Amino acid sequence: MATKDENEIRLSHALSEGEMKATQKRQEKVLMCLKDLGIHCDQNNVPNIVVLGSGGGLRAMIALLGTLVELKTQNFLDAVLYLCGVSGSTWCMSLLYEDRKWSENLMSLEKELCKKLNDFPWHIMKAEEYLQESSRDELYSLTDFWASCLVYQVLKQFDEHELADHREASETGINPYPIYAAVDKEQLSEEGENFPGTWFEFTPHESGYTALGAFVSTKYFGSEFEKGKMKKRAKKKPICYMQALWGSALGSIEENLKFIRECLQRIFQLQEGISSCAPESNSDTVMAYQTALLLLDLEFCAVSGNDPKEVFKKLLNILSDRAKSASYQLCTEMHNTWAMKTREERMESCTELDKEIEKELRVHLGEEGTPEGELQSSHGNSLGPLQDVIRMMFKTIGCVMTWKWGTTNNFLYKCSNIQPSYLVRNKIISLIDAGLAINSAYPLVLRAQRRTDLIISFDFSSGDPFETIKKTATYCQKNSIPFPKIENQEMDENHPSDCYIFRGDKSCPTVMHFPLFNSVNCSDKIEEYRKRFHTFYMFFPKEDIKDLLEKARLNVYNNSGKIMDEIKRLVSSSHKKEF
């Protein structure tokens, strides 16, 4: 349990001091719960039970809430040591931990959260205000955009607390200890989903690379470090930003591009109305705005394969006033060679065009010395009062072109004895939704030091409800991590049952796997429910929310006997794993 100053990084596979103290306190609560259930065990034999919530956008957020409520109703919630989530499930978790006694207040919190989802408005002005501020940051990325325009819009609240503020809710033993999952974008791209170093965990105490044993205090996450010591503390990252980081992979690239375009259009039109800046009175503003949206349209064509004929026509028409400009020449060349290029080459061309147009815009505004992606914030130029909006739009589009997400300072910069070496060389890392690797955070709860005995996995994924456990089995096999065999059970992805139990020898945990929509709670309407609760839907009517909560509860209610039996079996085996 090596301790270290919080403004230094910690290189150790041991759990943080904060987590150890919190889970020890929680185990006292677990022991009392087991006794109330009529399960008697001594302090040294308390099973470590984990609840996993998968990704799945708003569907996952609501379903996890319903699941936890029923676990509470069946008196199992207080037996849970860890609560670990990916993507949409992290939204539910982070909202609950705002209440330091949420486990005790869960029924009233459920009503409160559901009321917010239905009745509270999304204030686009507040979203735009956050975007204006965050886009001035050198490390601005689409995660900042997601925080203000998607997460805030979906959850109907912009949580400005920090994750470290949840320590009190995690340390008293009243609630399970929370773990939030992300993955390193570069590691995932280069090494793949089965590389342990891909996974990044967040707790109220520490954040870092689980498999590497490299951590930083969560309250200093994002700060500048060099050789293991903090050089400059970063501005705080609000929970809303973290919710965007954890839940950034909700739809396809095409769906995301459409959403970004719609939001930028709404923000500009709102600001245009407020400033009373009629389009005809400021041609530079309109030109910049229309060009920005057409760049997004062109990128959409590159990604989707749609015909870009009309987009090129409009874009060349705007750029024709500067027919000798590099941007006009480049756009013309792109138009003439588009059909001969691959998808990747088209996307690269869009990036080049975006950079050239922004460069010329800076020259036009007399800001040629301004760094790329950084139009000055000034009202003393031809764009007038909408200058800040145009600046934010172009910076966002620059992030779209490079698909820039979750950029943050690398706390391992210039550290010694760290592998892979790129983590030492690079000042910046990018963290994204863990669902892009495995949509349930098994790798985090299988960390040996957490000594997990029972994983109760609630799968809210779209598509194959067994993909997470299949991927985890492969991950564990490739990395010599004990995990039960899953091949012996029939898993019909089109007609799943509501509960599957996978047991192994005493070296590995038991896994209980619960597909959200199944033949028990949905009968023959599984596909209908999957379509009704699509991952990218940002709103569900009140009756749909009620129905989704009920489906999630039924998975616990109908299998409460099985959950009880597995806990009894673990206790009766009188075994705690060595590590």
N, C-alpha and C positions, 0 to 999 in steps of 0.2 A: 504493500500500500504506500508506495513512495509518494511523498508530498513534494510540492514544488511551488515557488512563487507563481501567482496567477499570470504575471506578465512575462513568463517564460514558457516555452513549449515543454511538453512532457513526453519523453520517449520511453515507453514501458507498455507491456501487454497487460499489466495489472489494471484492475478497475480503478477509477478515480476515487479519491478519498470521499468525495461527496456522494457518489453512487453507492459505495460500500456502506456508509453510514445510513443512507436513505433506505437501502434494501434490507439492512439488518433491522431497522425500525419497522419496515413493512412486514417482515417475517413474523413479528409479534402479532400483527393483525391477522395474518394468514393462519397462524396457529389457533387463534381464538375462533376464527371462522370455521376451521375444520372441526373443532370441538363442538360448535353449535350444530354442525351437520352430522354429528355423531361419529366423526372419524377421529380416532385418538392416535396421536403420535407425539414423540418427544421433540424438543427444540432442535436437536441435531438431525432430525429426519423429516423436516418440513419440505415437501416437494416444491420445486421451483416451477411454477406454472406461468406460461406466457400466452397472452392473447395477441394474435396477429390480425391486423386489418389491412386488406389489400388496397390497391389503387382502384379508381373507377369514377373520378370526378364527384359531382354532387350526389350521384347514386351511392357511391361508397361512403360519403360523409353522412348521409341520412341512414343508410343501412347499418353503419357501425354504431350510430346513436341508438337505433332500435335494438341492436344486439346487446349493447352494454346495459340498456334498461332491463332487458329480460334476464341477463346474467344477474343483475341486482335483484330482480323479482324472485329468481330461483335460489338466491343466497349463495351464488358462486363468485360474485365480483370481488368480494373481500378475500378470496383464496388466490387471486391473481397477483403475481409479483411484478411482472413487466407487462406494459402495454406498448406495442410497437406498430408503427404504421408507415404506409407508403402513400404518396399522392393524396387522393381524396380523403382517405382515412386520417391523414395528418391534420386536415382541416377540422375534423370533428375533435380530435385530441387537443389541438392547440386552443380551440374555443373553450373546451371543458376546463383546462388547467388554469384559465383565468380565475376560476373559483377554487380557492385552496381546499374546500371541502366538497368538491364536485361529486364524489362517490356517495356522499350522504344526501346531497341535494339534487340527485340526478333526475328525479321525476319532474320537479319544477323546472329544471334547466331544459329538459326536453321540450316542454311547452313553450318556454321562452325562445329557444332557438328556432323552433318551427314557426313561431309567430313572426320572427325577424325575416325568415326566408320568404314569407308570404306578404307581409305588410310593410316592411321597411323599404324606403326608396334608395336608389343608387344616385348619389349626388355627383354628377359629371364634373361640376366645378371643382370639387375636392379632388377628384381623380386627376384633373388637368393640373391643379396646383402641385400635387405630388410629382407628376411627370415633369413639370417645369423645373422643379428643384432637383430631382434625381438625374435628369438629363444633362445637368451641368457637371455631373461627376465624371471623372475620367473613365471609371469602370462601369458606366451605365450600360445596361444590356436589356434584352427583351424580358428578363425576369422583372425588372422595375416596371416595364409596361404592363406585364401580366398582373402584377400586384394591384395596380390602380384601376386597370380596365377590365380584368376578368375576375380575380379573386374578390375584390371589393364589390363588384357588381353581383357576383353569385352569392356571397355570404352576407351581403348587406351591412357590413361593418368593416371599417378600416382600423385594424388593431395596431396601435402605435406602441404597445408594450414591447419589451424584448424577451427572448426566450429565457434568458437568465433570470427574469422576474418570476418564472415559474418554479424556482427552487423551493419556495415555501410550500407550494402545493405538492412537491415531490418528496419532501424531507420528513414530514410528520408521521408517515405511515398510514395516513388516512386513504391515500390513493395509490394505485399501482405506479411503478416508476416508468416514466415515458422515454421512448427511444424513437427518433424520427430518422428516416432514411433518405439518402441521396446517393448519387454516383458521380465519379469524376468523368467528365465528358471525353477528355483526351484518352484516358485509360480505357474507357469503354470502347472507343473507336479503334484504338491500337491493339488492345489485348483481348477484348471481348468480355462477355458477361460472366465467363467462368474464371476470370482472374480475380483473386481475392482483393488485390490492391485497388480495384475499381470502387469498392464500397466505402461510403463516408457516412458517419453517424453523428447525430446531434442529440445531446441530452441537456437538461438545464445547467449541468455543471461543466461538461466538456464536449468538444466537437473534434472530429478527426478521422483518420484512416484506421478503421477497425483492425484489419489484418496486419497493417504495418506497425501498430502500437505507437502511433504518432498523434498527439493530441494538443489542443490549445484550449484555454478557458473559454467557454461559450460567450462570456461577456466581452471578450476581446476578439471574437471571430470577425475577420475582415480587416483587422489592423495590420499595419506593416511590421513584419518581423525580418530579422536578418541574423543568421547564425544562432537562432534559438531565442533571441531577445527582442522584445518589442521596441521599435523605433518611433512609431507614430500611431496613436490610437485612432481608429476609424470612427466616423459617425455611426451612431447606433443603427442596426438593421432591425426595423420593426417586424413584429410577428407577421404582418401582412406581406412583407417582402419574403419572409421565410416560407409562408404558405405558398407563395408563387414559385419559389425555388423547389420546394418538395412536390408541388403539383403543377408542373409545367408541360406535361405530355398528355393533354386531354384529347387531342384530335390529330388528324393527318396534317401534313404541311399545308395542303391546300385549304383545309378548314381554318387553320391558324392564320394564313395570309388573308383570307376573306375577313376574318374577325379583326385583324390589325387595321386593315383598310377602312372598315366600317367605323371603327373607333376614332381613327385619325380624322375621318371626314366629319363625324359628329362634333369633335372637339373644335375643329377649325370653323365650322359653320356657327357653332355657339359663340365663339370668340368674335367672329366677324359681326354677328348681330349685336353683341355687347358694345363693340367699338364703333358701331354705326358706320363701318367702313364699307361703303357700297362697292361692289366689284368693279364697276366702270370707273371709279375714281382712283383706283390703284392697280394698274395693270401689272406692275412687278409682283405684287402680292398674289394676284390670281395666277400669274405665270408660274410662280414658285410652287404654289399649292397644287395646281393641275399637273405640273411636271412630277411632283412627288407621288401623287396617286397613280399616274401613268407608269412610273417606274415600278411601283408595286404590281400593277396589272401585267407589266411585261415579265416580271419575275414569276408571277402566277402562271403565265403561259409557258415559261421555261420549265417550271416544275410539273405542270399538269399535262403538257402537250397540246394545249388549246391553240387555235389559230391566232397569231398575234397581228394579223393584217390591220385591223381597225386601230389597235393600240399604236402600231408604228405610224399609221397615217396621222393620228392626233398628235403624237409626240414630235414627229418631223415638222408638222405644221407650227407647233409652238417654237421649235428650235430654228425655224426657217428665217427668223429675223436676224439670226447670226449664222447665216449659211456657210460662212468661212470658218466658223468655230470648230474646235476639235470635237466637241460633243455632237454637233450636227454630222460631221464626217464619220464619226464612230457609229452613230445611230444608223446612218445610211448603209455603212458597211455591214452592220449587224443584220439589217433588213435584207440585204442582198445575199448573205451567207447563212441565214438562219436555218434553212432546210437542210443544209449540209453538215450542221453541227450536232453533236450529241447533247443530251440533257445537261450533263455537267459543263460542257463548253458554253452552252447558252447561259447557264447560271453565272459562269465566270464573266461572260461578256456583259451581263446585267450589272455585275459588281463594278466593272471598269467604267461603264457608262454613268453609273451613280456617282462614282468618285469624280469623274470629269465634269459632270453637271454641277456638282457642289463646289468644285474648285472654281469654275467660271462664275458661279453665283457670288462667291466670296470676293473675287476680283471686281465684279460689277458693283458690289457694295463697298468697295474700298477696304476689304478685310483680307487681302491676299497673304498677309503675314500670319493669319490665324491658323492654328493646327487643323489638320483634316478632321472633319466631323464636328468642328467647334465654331459655328457662326456666332459672332459676338451678340450679346444681349444689349441692344441699344435701340432706342426709339428715334435716333437722329439719322435715319437713313430712309431709302425709298420704300422699304417694306412697312414703315410706319409702326403702329401699335401691335401689329400681328407678327413682328419680328421674332419674338420668343416662341410663338407657336410654330413658325416655319423652321426655326432652328431645331426645336424638339422633333419635328416631323422628319427632317433630313437625318438627324442623328439616329432616330428609330429605324429609318429605312436602311441606313448603313449597317445597323445590327441585323436587320432582316437579310441583307445580301450576304453577310458572313455567318448567318445563323448563330449569333452571339447570345449566349444564355449564361447566367449565373457566374459572371466574372467577378473574382474577388482576389485579394492579396493572398499570396501563398505563405503560410506561416512557417513552412519548411525551407524557405529560400536560403541558400548557402549553408544549410545544415550539413554536418558531417555524418557519415555512417547511415545514410538513407538510400534505399533502393525502391523503385527505379530512380536512376540519377536525374531524370528530367525534372523531378520534383525539387531537386536542389538548384537546378539551373534556372528554372522559370520563376519569374516574380509573380505571375498571375496563374490561377487555376480557374477552371469552369466547372461548376457543380449543377447537376440537372436531376430531373425526376428519376427516382430509382426504378420506376415501372418500365423504363426503357431497357433495363437489364432483366430483373425478375420482379414481377408485380406484387410480391410479398417479401418482406425483409428477413427471410430466413437466415441469410449470412450474418446478420447482426445478432440475432438471438442464439445462433449456434456458436458464437464466440465462447471458447472453452471456459473462460473465467466466469461466465454467467451460469454455468452448470444447469442448463435447462433440462427438466425432466418431462414436461408435457407441453406441447405446442397445440393450442386450440386456434386453428387457422380458419378465418372467415374470408371466403374468396368472393369479392364483389366485381371481379373482372368481367369485361365483355369477351365474347368468343368462348374459347375452350376453358371451362372452369377448372381443368386439371393442369393447365399449362404451368402454373406457378410451382406446383409440387413436382411435376416432371422436370422442369428446369433446375429445381433445387436438388433433386436426386442426381442429376448430371453434374452439377456444381460440386456437390459433396464427393462424388466418386472421383472427379478429376483432382480434388484437393485433399483427399484422404481424410475427410471429415465424417465421423460416424452418423449415419442416417438410415432409417428403416427402408427395407426394400418395398417398392411400390408395384412391382410387376405382377404380383400374385392376385391383384384385385382387378375386376372388370370395371373400366371407367368409360362410360358412354357419355361423350361430351354433349350430345343432343338430348339425352334423357337421363341426366344425372340423378342420383338419389340425394338425400339431404345430409348424410353423414357417412364419412369413410374413416376408418381407424387403421393406422399403419404402426405396427409395433416391430421392434428389433430386439437385439440383445441388450444387456445392461449398459453397454457403452454408448447407446444413442437414445435420444428422447422418443417418446411416443408422439405421434401426430394425429390429431383429429381434424379432418378437413371438411368444411361446410360450404358447398356451392350455394350462392345466394338464391338463384332461381332453379328449382328442381321439381322432380315429378311428384313430390309430396306436397309442397306448398303451392305449386302452380298447376298441378295435374297435367293436362295436355296443352297448356298455354305458355310453355317456357319461352318459345321464340317470340310470342306476342309481348311478353314482359321485357324481353331483351330489347326489342325495338322501341317499346314505350319508354324505357329508361336509358336512352342513349347516353354515352359518356360525355359528349360535348354539349348536351342540353344544360342551359344555365338557369333554368327555372322549371319547377314542377308545380302544378296546381295543388291546392290544399288537399283534395281528395286523393291525388296520386301520392303525395307525401305520406298520408295516413296509410295507404295501401302498402307502400314500400316499407314503412316501419313495421307493419304487421307481418309481412313476409319474412323480414329479418328476425323478428321475435319468435316466429314459429320454428325456425331452425334450432333455436336454443330450447324452447318449450318442448318440442317433440322429442328432443334427444337429451333431456335433463338426466334421465336415468343412466344413459351411456356416459355422460360426463361424470356423474357420481361414481359409477363403477370404475372408471379409469383412475380417478383420484384415489379411491380405496385400494385399487390394485398397486398403485405406486407406493402408497404408504405401507401396505402389507409386505412389499418386497424388501422393505427396510434397507434401501440402498441409496447412497449418494455417490455420484460419480467423482472420481479423482481427477485432478487437473494439475 
